[in-house]
């Protein structure tokens, strides 16, 4: 797509990274077939890399509560609101795969209120939007609305935490001018070869 650098900050070589970070990146590469640029860009600061991915994994890889597709919906909606091309493209690909729907990520990233999703999911994303853009206005009525849609207090915590983590991620991706990998654009849109 382009020869632009993946970050405006230095991107370390794999061979120069601490072993635990290098091993994690190689594992991701083995699983996905490429190294997502976020791993390389964040490896510029190893301690923060470890902290970010530890929290990411704690929120995004858990089996109970929200589905993995719902978690990705939150990321894509939040990233769209925060104008983060990296996270919209990368997590849009993950959402397409998780939900087996090539259209959903684009709908959610541009205007989740018009997306082909349930009222329950719209309530979830309304809350995520409020947390991302107006967290100081979150109140008991927001919790009541989510509970009426079947979300537990633990689910509500997860919605807020995912939104907060990716609001941070969106801002760092924007500041670093993190570029999405070309591979993300077609994932979940065309059959695997």
N, C-alpha and C positions, 0 to 999 in steps of 0.2 A: 504494500500500500504506500509506504513512504520510508524514506531513509532518515527521518527525524530521530533524534535520540529518544530513548524511552523515559528520560527524566532530565530535568535541568540540573540535578545534582549528580555527583559521581556515582557510577554504577560499578560495583566491584566485580572482578572476575570470579567465577566459581572456585577456582583453585586457591584463591586468596581468602576465602571465607572460613570462619570457624567450622569445624567438622559437623557439629549438630545442625547448623544452618545449611551447609552444603548437602548433607544427607537428606534433609527435609525437601530441599529444592529438587534433588535428583529423584526422590520418591514421587513428587508431583509430576515431574517430567515423564517418568515411567508410566504413571497412571493416565495422564492426559495426552501424551505425545508431544508436548512442548512445555516450556517454562513460562507461566504467566508473568508478565512484566512486573506486576506488583511485588512478587517475591524478590526480584533483582533490585528493584528501586528501593524497597524497604531494607534490604540487606546492607545498605549504606550505613545503617546504624544498628548493629547487631542486637544490643540490649532491647531496643524498641521493637525490632523485628520479633524477638522472642515474646515480648509482652503482648504485642498486637495479636500475634497468631495464637497465643495461649487463650486470650479472651475470645477471639474469633471462634476457635474450636469449641470452647465451652458453650458458646451461644448457638452456633450453627450446626454442630454435629450431634447434639443431643437427640435422643430418640423419643422422649416423652414430651407431651404438650403439643405445641404447634408442629405441623408437618414441615418437612424440609422445603416443600414448595411454598408454603405460607411464609416461611422465613425469607426465602428469596424474593417473594412479592414485596415484603417490607423493604428489603435492600434496594430493589429496583425502583419502587415508588419514592423512597427517600432520596436516592441518587438522582432521579429525575428532577425532584424539587430543588436539589442542590446543584443542578447543572453539571453533574460529574459524568463526563463521557466515558471515562475508564470503567467506572462501576456499573453504569447503565449497560455498556456493551458486554463486559465480562459476566456480570451477574444476570443480565438478560439471557445470555447463552445458557447459564446454569438453570435459570427458571424455565426456559423452553424445554430443556432436557427433563427436569424434574416433573413438570406438568404435562409433558408430551403434547405441547401446543406451540406451534411456530409463530402464533400471532400475539399471544398473551403479553409477553414482555414489552413489546412496542406499545401496546395499549396502556399498560400500567405505567410505563415511563413517561408517556406524554400526557395522559389524563385518566388516572385510575377510576375516576367517578363515571366514566363512560365505557370502561372496559367490560368485557364479558366475564364478570365475576359475580359471586353471590353478594347479597346484602351483608352477610356476615363478614366477608372479606373487605367490602367497602368500609364497614365500621372499623375494622382492624386498621385499614390504611388511613382512614380519617384520623384515628388516634396517632398513628405514626407521623402523619403530616403535622399534627399539632405539636407533638414532641419535638420534631425537627425544627419547626419554624416559630412556635409560640409556647415552649414548654412552661413558661411562667404562668400560663393561663390554664394548665391542666387542673381539673377539679373533680369532685366526686361524681358529677353528672357524666363525665367521660367514662369513669369506671362502671357506673350503672348501665350505660349503653352497651359497653362491651360484655358485661355479665349477662345482659338480656340476650346477647347473641351466643351465649354458651362459653365465653372465655373465662377461665379461672383467674384468680389473682396472680398465680405463677405465670400464666400465659401473658397477662398484662405486663408483668415485669419484663418478660422476654421481648415483647413488642417494643417496649421503651428502651431496653438495653441494646437490642439490635439496631434500632433507630439511632441511638446515641453513638454506638460504635461506628456505624457507617456514616453518620454525619461527620465524625472525626476523619474517617477514611476519605470521604468525599473531599473534604477541605484539603487534606494532605495531597491527594491525587491532583486536585486543581492547582495547588501551589507548586508542586513538582512538575507539572505538565505531563503527568504519567500518560503514556500512550497505550491504548489497548492493543493486544496482539491481533494480527490479521486473522488468526485461526478462530477467534471468538465470533466473528461476524456470521459465519455459516453454521456454527454448532447449533443443533436443534432445529435447523431450517431445512437441511438436506440430509438424506440418509448417509450413514457411515459407509465408507468403501470397504 
